[in-house]
Amino acid sequence: MSINQVRIAVALLSLALFAQTTFWLLYDIAVRGLPGAWSLWTTGWVPGLSATSSLDLGLAALQLCAGLAALFRTRGAGGLLMTSCTVTLGFRLPAVWYLLLDSPSDPWFGTLKGASLNAVGSTAVLAVVLCLVLGGLLLLARHMEYEAAASNAVTGGVRPVKVTATASGLLLAVLNVFYIGRNAVTAFQVGPGVLTDLIVGKGSGRAILAVPSPYQWVCLTVLCGAGMLLAARRRPTAPGFSVGLSLFMMPSAFTELWGYAVGSMPVTAVDTSQSLLEFVGSAAVVALIVGDVRRDRRPDDADLDVMTPAVPMRTAAPVPAVPTTPAVPATPATPAAPAAQDDEDDDAAEGAVEAVQVTVPAQRHTDADTDAEAERPATEAAGA
């Protein structure tokens, strides 16, 4: 496969994941109406069993942007695709074990009625399979572009600006403090055993594609840790990865802030601070990265340039310069005859020409020597 074929394949896979997520978002809108679906996404509670949650809004935005970025060869596509693949896999796996562990005698969601677990869970299984294929293609693309960069003696993707990488890393570090701290507090309050049940999600969800808060914090801890590492090393994938995380977190943070503002959700200082940081901080990082890309736009970017690791540029062998004028072989220097002294009276412009065409003086001296040799027999005959 060529790199262009891989690029098209990963773009189509990401758009297929977007189609799966969007289908169930539209399903909830069709079943509950737009006000009911908006209430579901802002409060997390509606009668019955739903298919999606507010996290699916961010996931759909991430999958769409990643697919379009790969399709149109946008810089940052590699990082976006990495984030889309990882986030989709992490947040679709719970629906798979919901489906596998459900039984008629012990329904996973109890007595809740609504969306079909078999239908929604089956598409989640398909999404997991597509993520695995997408991940394999991304590894293949990375290997192919690494070889191309090494063989062509060129550098890899564009490294992020130091200020932007630092700001992105700091935001992810602070968010990680929130996620780790909240799971630690929850474990202290309910105990590790109950925390494990909460992470698994048994009997705690009201949407099939939703994930429990402790599981969400665990996944975001891992993702933010990876983003911090990429930003600290200023890898070419860091900007796209950070933009991907921001696209995923911003919609759900906005819906939570909306719920706090209208009073439909209980307000706590920790929840409000976390949501504000996710929304405002992510928007600021996206603005910084977009500004850097606009200032440093290259017309010859690679297909998935940020998937290419930074490869040191090798020095190419020097190429012999081709002379602009035919060179005339120089003859060995001989004592100049008195007639050749006129060459010293050349003007400055002729001297400049001689400095560039170094073979011309040799030709002129050769002509003078020839004239001197021609005059010498006549002089000797006159003396005799």
Disulfide bonds with the S-S distance in Angstrom:
none
